[in-house]
């Protein structure tokens, strides 16, 4: 194509005619417009192709989740009395009284809840834990044993990891991991029957975390206590954590293989199956069904697998309260359990979190999962 404003023909010779001949409209204006139109078409085409490349896989994935939410759960896919609930810090800092424990006991009777994860931290960034963080722990544990025999009280410990920024706990430091182990001995000496860890953001494949779990397991076994962890969700698509990490800097998911490595090192693993970015109940329920199946496939039968239940109501990026509901989560869990391992004994739900739950949440949990009104 000619460049705009150029012509390969030689200019005509000058004329002696005093009145010059009429001139044809010059070509440059026409040739300038054509390339601009061509470029605009190419840009529009490129944008359309890019949108299709992004939207088609997304629509296919969301359609699969919707289909995953169809069908009926198998008979008997209800509580195995292995459920748990996360409790806020008020239970160990003096704000809760014996009367509150009695009310909690009334709330939990007739459910499948066996473990209480009571917030007793957070850990300091160096892995230490001040005793001032849980001053009323012994009183709580004694009251729970009195009002709810058979219910175990675990210390919920966590901290922000320095995996995506300069501040936080650094698992790559051996002295920090050693301090976390000492903090665990300390918390068990205070009377807790287990240690429950929630360290975030924890990237898939972190070998230092696995090393820490090996050291912690030795301590909890020696004390006849439990080691439990809150776990990230599993890749909904192969290697999705790598793609998401490369595009956002925050690889939210774990590979299924890494999830299995963690599950083999603990007594209980609770999937944080909320904050899923799903906009509809049916898609969220299908997502939970998928997560349940993926987790069941790699969790050994000797480890308690618990699926997180959203007992809170927020609207922000990644979480829509109208979509992430208790009924959708319970149905999704039952569908995943039905399709993958309907007879799994060491399986339950973990309710997050006590202080944000409504009566409707408790009713939906009881009717949908415990099969009791």
C-alpha positions as CSV (number, residue, x, y, z in Angstrom):
1,X,0.0,0.0,0.0
2,X,1.2,3.5,-0.9
3,X,2.3,5.6,2.1
4,X,-0.2,8.5,2.8
5,X,0.5,11.5,0.6
6,X,2.8,9.8,-2.0
7,X,2.4,8.9,-5.6
8,X,4.7,6.8,-7.9
9,X,3.8,8.7,-11.1
10,X,6.0,11.6,-12.3
11,X,4.4,15.1,-12.1
12,X,3.1,16.4,-15.5
13,X,5.2,18.9,-17.5
14,X,4.4,22.6,-17.1
15,X,1.8,23.9,-19.6
16,X,2.0,27.0,-21.7
17,X,-1.8,27.3,-21.7
18,X,-2.5,30.4,-19.6
19,X,-5.5,28.7,-18.1
20,X,-4.3,25.5,-16.4
21,X,-6.4,22.4,-16.9
22,X,-8.8,21.4,-14.2
23,X,-7.1,19.3,-11.5
24,X,-8.4,15.9,-10.4
25,X,-9.0,15.6,-6.6
26,X,-5.7,14.7,-5.1
27,X,-5.2,11.1,-3.8
28,X,-3.4,11.8,-0.5
29,X,-6.6,12.5,1.5
30,X,-8.1,9.2,0.4
31,X,-5.0,7.2,1.1
32,X,-4.7,8.8,4.6
33,X,-8.2,7.6,5.6
34,X,-7.8,4.0,4.5
35,X,-4.9,3.1,6.8
36,X,-6.6,4.7,9.8
37,X,-9.7,2.7,9.2
38,X,-7.6,-0.5,8.7
39,X,-5.8,0.1,12.0
40,X,-9.1,0.8,13.8
41,X,-10.5,-2.5,12.5
42,X,-7.4,-4.4,13.6
43,X,-7.6,-2.9,17.1
44,X,-11.3,-3.8,17.4
45,X,-10.6,-7.3,16.2
46,X,-7.7,-7.7,18.7
47,X,-9.9,-6.5,21.6
48,X,-12.7,-8.9,20.6
49,X,-10.3,-11.9,20.4
50,X,-8.8,-11.0,23.8
51,X,-12.3,-10.8,25.4
52,X,-13.3,-14.1,23.8
53,X,-10.1,-15.8,25.1
54,X,-10.9,-14.5,28.6
55,X,-14.6,-15.0,28.6
56,X,-15.0,-18.4,26.9
57,X,-12.9,-20.3,29.5
58,X,-14.6,-18.3,32.3
59,X,-18.1,-19.1,31.0
60,X,-17.2,-22.7,30.6
61,X,-15.9,-22.9,34.1
62,X,-18.9,-21.2,35.6
63,X,-21.2,-23.5,33.6
64,X,-19.4,-26.5,35.0
65,X,-19.9,-25.2,38.5
66,X,-23.6,-24.7,37.9
67,X,-23.9,-28.3,36.6
68,X,-21.9,-29.4,39.7
69,X,-24.7,-28.0,41.9
70,X,-27.4,-30.2,40.2
71,X,-28.6,-33.6,41.4
72,X,-29.5,-34.9,44.8
73,X,-27.1,-35.7,47.7
74,X,-26.9,-39.3,48.8
75,X,-28.8,-40.5,51.7
76,X,-26.9,-40.4,55.0
77,X,-24.6,-37.5,54.0
78,X,-25.1,-35.7,57.2
79,X,-22.9,-34.8,60.2
80,X,-20.5,-37.4,61.5
81,X,-20.2,-35.4,64.7
82,X,-16.8,-34.2,63.7
83,X,-17.7,-30.5,63.2
84,X,-15.9,-27.5,64.6
85,X,-16.5,-23.7,65.1
86,X,-14.1,-20.8,65.2
87,X,-14.6,-18.6,68.3
88,X,-13.4,-15.0,68.7
89,X,-10.8,-13.7,71.1
90,X,-13.5,-12.5,73.6
91,X,-13.6,-16.1,75.0
92,X,-10.1,-15.9,76.5
93,X,-9.5,-12.2,77.2
94,X,-12.1,-11.9,80.0
95,X,-15.1,-10.4,78.0
96,X,-17.0,-13.7,78.1
97,X,-18.3,-15.1,81.4
98,X,-19.5,-18.5,82.7
99,X,-23.0,-17.4,81.7
100,X,-21.8,-17.1,78.1
101,X,-20.4,-20.6,78.2
102,X,-23.7,-21.9,79.4
103,X,-25.5,-20.1,76.5
104,X,-22.9,-21.6,74.1
105,X,-23.6,-25.0,75.5
106,X,-27.3,-24.6,74.8
107,X,-26.5,-23.5,71.3
108,X,-24.2,-26.5,70.5
109,X,-26.2,-29.3,72.1
110,X,-27.7,-31.5,69.4
111,X,-25.2,-30.3,66.7
112,X,-22.2,-32.2,65.4
113,X,-19.7,-29.8,66.8
114,X,-16.8,-31.5,68.6
115,X,-14.0,-28.9,68.5
116,X,-13.7,-25.3,69.4
117,X,-11.0,-23.2,67.7
118,X,-10.6,-20.3,70.1
119,X,-8.6,-17.3,69.0
120,X,-5.7,-17.1,71.4
121,X,-3.1,-15.1,69.5
122,X,-1.9,-13.7,67.2
123,X,1.6,-14.9,67.2
124,X,4.3,-12.2,67.2
125,X,6.2,-11.9,63.9
126,X,9.1,-13.7,65.5
127,X,7.0,-16.7,66.4
128,X,6.6,-16.0,70.1
129,X,3.3,-15.8,72.0
130,X,2.8,-13.5,75.0
131,X,0.8,-15.2,77.8
132,X,-1.1,-11.9,78.1
133,X,-2.9,-12.8,74.9
134,X,-5.0,-15.5,76.6
135,X,-5.3,-14.6,80.3
136,X,-8.7,-16.4,80.9
137,X,-7.9,-19.6,78.9
138,X,-7.9,-22.0,81.9
139,X,-11.2,-20.7,83.1
140,X,-12.8,-21.1,79.7
141,X,-11.5,-24.7,79.3
142,X,-12.7,-25.7,82.7
143,X,-16.2,-24.2,82.0
144,X,-16.4,-25.9,78.6
145,X,-15.5,-29.3,80.1
146,X,-18.2,-28.7,82.8
147,X,-21.0,-27.6,80.5
148,X,-20.0,-29.6,77.3
149,X,-18.3,-32.9,78.2
150,X,-16.5,-34.3,75.2
151,X,-16.0,-31.0,73.5
152,X,-12.3,-30.2,72.8
153,X,-10.9,-26.7,73.1
154,X,-8.0,-25.8,70.7
155,X,-6.0,-22.6,70.6
156,X,-6.4,-20.8,67.3
157,X,-3.0,-19.2,66.5
158,X,-2.2,-17.2,63.4
159,X,-0.2,-14.4,61.9
160,X,0.3,-12.6,58.7
161,X,3.2,-14.1,56.7
162,X,5.8,-12.0,55.0
163,X,5.2,-13.9,51.7
164,X,3.8,-10.9,49.8
165,X,5.3,-7.9,51.6
166,X,8.1,-6.8,54.0
167,X,6.2,-7.3,57.2
168,X,5.1,-10.5,58.9
169,X,6.2,-13.9,60.1
170,X,9.0,-15.5,58.1
171,X,8.8,-19.2,57.9
172,X,12.1,-19.5,56.1
173,X,13.9,-18.5,59.3
174,X,14.7,-21.6,61.4
175,X,14.7,-19.5,64.6
176,X,11.2,-18.3,63.9
177,X,9.9,-21.8,63.3
178,X,11.6,-22.9,66.5
179,X,9.8,-20.1,68.4
180,X,6.4,-21.2,67.0
181,X,7.1,-24.7,68.3
182,X,7.9,-23.3,71.7
183,X,4.7,-21.2,71.6
184,X,2.8,-24.4,70.9
185,X,4.3,-26.2,73.9
186,X,3.3,-23.1,75.9
187,X,-0.3,-23.1,74.8
188,X,-0.7,-26.8,75.5
189,X,0.7,-26.3,79.0
190,X,-2.1,-23.8,79.5
191,X,-4.6,-26.6,79.1
192,X,-5.6,-26.4,75.5
193,X,-6.2,-29.8,73.9
194,X,-4.9,-28.8,70.5
195,X,-3.2,-26.1,68.4
196,X,-5.0,-24.8,65.3
197,X,-2.9,-22.7,62.9
198,X,-4.0,-20.1,60.4
199,X,-1.0,-18.6,58.7
200,X,-1.8,-16.4,55.6
201,X,-1.0,-15.8,52.8
202,X,0.6,-19.2,52.5
203,X,1.8,-20.0,49.0
204,X,1.4,-23.4,47.5
205,X,4.6,-25.5,47.7
206,X,6.1,-23.7,50.8
207,X,8.5,-26.4,52.1
208,X,9.2,-24.4,55.3
209,X,5.6,-24.7,56.3
210,X,5.8,-28.5,55.8
211,X,8.9,-28.5,58.0
212,X,7.1,-26.6,60.7
213,X,4.2,-29.0,60.6
214,X,6.6,-31.9,61.1
215,X,8.1,-30.3,64.1
216,X,4.7,-29.3,65.5
217,X,3.3,-32.9,65.0
218,X,6.1,-34.3,67.2
219,X,5.1,-31.9,70.0
220,X,1.3,-32.5,69.8
221,X,1.7,-36.3,69.7
222,X,4.0,-36.2,72.7
223,X,1.3,-34.2,74.6
224,X,-1.6,-36.4,73.2
225,X,-3.0,-33.2,71.7
226,X,-4.4,-32.3,68.2
227,X,-2.6,-30.4,65.4
228,X,-5.1,-28.7,63.1
229,X,-4.8,-26.1,60.3
230,X,-6.9,-23.8,58.2
231,X,-6.1,-24.5,54.6
232,X,-6.4,-22.5,51.4
233,X,-8.7,-23.6,48.6
234,X,-7.5,-26.0,46.0
235,X,-6.8,-25.1,42.3
236,X,-10.2,-25.1,40.6
237,X,-8.2,-25.6,37.3
238,X,-4.8,-27.2,37.0
239,X,-2.0,-24.9,38.1
240,X,-4.5,-22.0,38.6
241,X,-2.5,-20.7,41.6
242,X,0.5,-20.1,39.2
243,X,-1.6,-18.2,36.7
244,X,-3.4,-16.1,39.4
245,X,-0.1,-15.4,41.2
246,X,1.5,-14.2,38.0
247,X,-1.4,-11.9,37.2
248,X,-2.3,-10.5,40.6
249,X,0.8,-11.2,42.8
250,X,-1.4,-13.2,45.2
251,X,-1.6,-17.0,44.4
252,X,-4.8,-17.6,46.4
253,X,-5.0,-21.3,45.8
254,X,-2.9,-24.4,46.6
255,X,-2.2,-27.2,44.2
256,X,-4.1,-30.4,45.0
257,X,-0.8,-32.2,45.6
258,X,0.4,-29.6,48.1
259,X,-3.0,-29.8,49.9
260,X,-2.4,-33.5,50.3
261,X,1.1,-33.0,51.6
262,X,-0.3,-30.7,54.3
263,X,-3.2,-33.0,55.1
264,X,-0.9,-36.0,55.7
265,X,1.0,-34.0,58.4
266,X,-2.0,-33.0,60.6
267,X,-4.9,-34.4,62.6
268,X,-7.4,-32.0,61.1
269,X,-7.5,-29.8,58.1
270,X,-10.2,-27.2,57.6
271,X,-10.7,-25.7,54.1
272,X,-11.5,-22.0,54.1
273,X,-14.2,-22.6,51.5
274,X,-15.5,-19.1,51.5
275,X,-14.3,-15.8,49.9
276,X,-14.7,-17.6,46.5
277,X,-15.6,-14.6,44.2
278,X,-18.7,-16.5,43.1
279,X,-21.6,-14.1,42.4
280,X,-24.5,-16.6,42.6
281,X,-25.7,-19.2,45.2
282,X,-25.7,-21.9,42.6
283,X,-22.2,-21.2,41.4
284,X,-20.9,-20.9,45.0
285,X,-22.6,-24.2,45.9
286,X,-21.1,-25.9,42.8
287,X,-17.7,-24.5,43.7
288,X,-18.0,-25.9,47.3
289,X,-19.0,-29.3,45.8
290,X,-15.9,-29.2,43.6
291,X,-13.6,-28.2,46.5
292,X,-15.1,-31.0,48.7
293,X,-14.3,-33.6,46.0
294,X,-10.8,-32.3,45.4
295,X,-10.0,-32.3,49.1
296,X,-11.4,-35.7,49.7
297,X,-9.3,-37.2,46.9
298,X,-6.0,-36.3,48.6
299,X,-6.9,-36.3,52.3
300,X,-5.9,-39.6,54.0
301,X,-8.8,-41.3,55.9
302,X,-6.8,-40.9,59.1
303,X,-7.1,-37.1,58.9
304,X,-10.3,-35.2,59.8
305,X,-11.3,-33.1,56.7
306,X,-13.6,-30.2,57.5
307,X,-15.1,-27.8,54.9
308,X,-15.5,-24.2,56.0
309,X,-19.0,-22.8,56.3
310,X,-19.6,-19.0,56.0
311,X,-21.2,-17.9,59.3
312,X,-20.7,-14.2,58.4
313,X,-22.2,-11.6,56.1
314,X,-20.0,-9.2,54.2
315,X,-20.1,-7.6,50.8
316,X,-16.7,-6.9,49.4
317,X,-14.4,-8.0,46.6
318,X,-14.3,-11.8,46.6
319,X,-17.3,-12.3,48.9
320,X,-21.0,-11.7,48.2
321,X,-23.3,-12.4,51.2
322,X,-26.3,-13.2,48.9
323,X,-24.2,-15.9,47.1
324,X,-22.1,-17.4,49.9
325,X,-24.9,-18.7,52.1
326,X,-25.1,-21.6,54.6
327,X,-27.7,-23.5,52.6
328,X,-25.7,-23.4,49.4
329,X,-22.5,-24.4,51.2
330,X,-24.2,-27.3,53.0
331,X,-25.8,-28.6,49.8
332,X,-22.5,-28.2,47.9
333,X,-20.6,-30.2,50.6
334,X,-23.2,-33.0,50.6
335,X,-23.0,-33.2,46.8
336,X,-19.2,-33.4,46.8
337,X,-19.3,-36.0,49.6
338,X,-21.9,-38.0,47.8
339,X,-19.9,-38.2,44.5
340,X,-16.5,-38.8,46.0
341,X,-16.6,-40.7,49.3
342,X,-20.1,-40.8,50.8
343,X,-19.0,-43.1,53.6
344,X,-16.0,-41.0,54.8
345,X,-16.1,-41.1,58.6
346,X,-13.6,-38.4,59.5
347,X,-15.4,-35.6,57.8
348,X,-17.3,-32.5,59.0
349,X,-18.0,-28.8,58.7
350,X,-16.1,-25.9,60.3
351,X,-18.3,-22.8,61.1
352,X,-16.7,-19.4,60.6
353,X,-17.3,-17.4,62.9
354,X,-19.4,-17.4,66.1
355,X,-19.7,-13.7,66.7
356,X,-21.0,-12.9,63.2
357,X,-23.6,-15.8,62.9
358,X,-27.3,-15.2,62.7
359,X,-30.2,-17.3,63.9
360,X,-30.9,-18.1,60.3
361,X,-27.3,-19.4,59.9
362,X,-27.7,-21.7,62.8
363,X,-31.1,-22.9,61.6
364,X,-29.8,-23.7,58.1
365,X,-26.8,-25.6,59.6
366,X,-29.0,-27.7,61.8
367,X,-31.6,-28.5,59.2
368,X,-29.3,-29.0,56.3
369,X,-26.4,-30.8,57.9
370,X,-27.3,-32.2,61.3
371,X,-30.8,-33.2,60.0
372,X,-32.2,-31.9,63.3
373,X,-34.5,-28.9,63.8
